[in-house]
């Protein structure tokens, strides 16, 4: 995929093939952390940082594994890098923002098992992106993940102020909102070529 521009790679990952709303990866934090706008944007930033670190590391690991012809170690290597990146982000957040660290709770360490983060590393390798394209892809995926979280959190905060029938409150309403957001993002599907 050497001919794709960085802008196209970024927009493709952020909007056209959004990891949450078009590929349905990373649904757990999408539904779990999107109750408040502040926590949703912070979780999006943390996940974007982990995606960037793991993407850059996965690019280097892929070059190293390919040169030694041991590509079969890709998956386990990527998982180890992602777990290390999450630990780094978690320790940094605990040191500099303990309130946010407590607000994100269990969802922060669960970035390790977020399939969207692993998907970025695996998809960029499968698409054979060069280094700059890999960085643009990870930043686009993170921006799309953050966008999905922020949109959902904004909708959920607005709905707290309105009267919703009792039968549709809670998880049912959240899933309906997620479905409507996903449908709206599916309208971009034809733009990817």
HELIX and SHEET records of a PDB file:
HELIX    1   1 UNK A    6  UNK A   11  1                                   6    
HELIX    2   2 UNK A   12  UNK A   16  3                                   5    
HELIX    3   3 UNK A   27  UNK A   32  1                                   6    
HELIX    4   4 UNK A   37  UNK A   67  1                                  31    
HELIX    5   5 UNK A   71  UNK A   73  5                                   3    
HELIX    6   6 UNK A   74  UNK A   96  1                                  23    
HELIX    7   7 UNK A   98  UNK A  104  1                                   7    
HELIX    8   8 UNK A  106  UNK A  109  1                                   4    
HELIX    9   9 UNK A  110  UNK A  113  5                                   4    
HELIX   10  10 UNK A  115  UNK A  126  1                                  12    
HELIX   11  11 UNK A  131  UNK A  160  1                                  30    
HELIX   12  12 UNK A  166  UNK A  168  5                                   3    
HELIX   13  13 UNK A  171  UNK A  186  1                                  16    
HELIX   14  14 UNK A  189  UNK A  192  5                                   4    
END                                                                             
